[in-house]
């Protein structure tokens, strides 16, 4: 881990955000790659004399932020993961980033089948990240499911 003064980090953060982008995407990058949670990030200003520990150096984080801003690359692809519902999913450019609208599919299943102790059988064609199947498997642990995709890279 890399130890740097909070003051230095806050100046760097200000510089990065002045280039463009939104605070939410920046916080996502710092949490996923830098190892600092959004809550901790917001509290840093209270103790600028302290030090923080980063998983990656500022140059590495800046390179990713630059790619996000100037190549219009979604921050989730650059970080290799996304958060969806209560899941942390590994993703790549070979799959779609699960959207909040995708949650409706899972919500519909919950409404239709309700009781999570019952056994259901589900199939997800074109699973991509596997978000729907993972959510259903966790909610219905007695169930059987099939998640498949024609793209071998997506399955990886």
Protein Blocks (a to p, Z undefined) as FASTA:
>chain_A
ZZddfklmmmmmmmmmmngcjfklmmmmmmmmnopafklmmmmmmmmmbccddfbdfklm
mmmmmmmmmnopafklmnopacehjbccdddfkbccddfklmmmmmmmmmmnmpakbccd
dddehklnommmmmmmmmmmmbccddddfblklmZZ
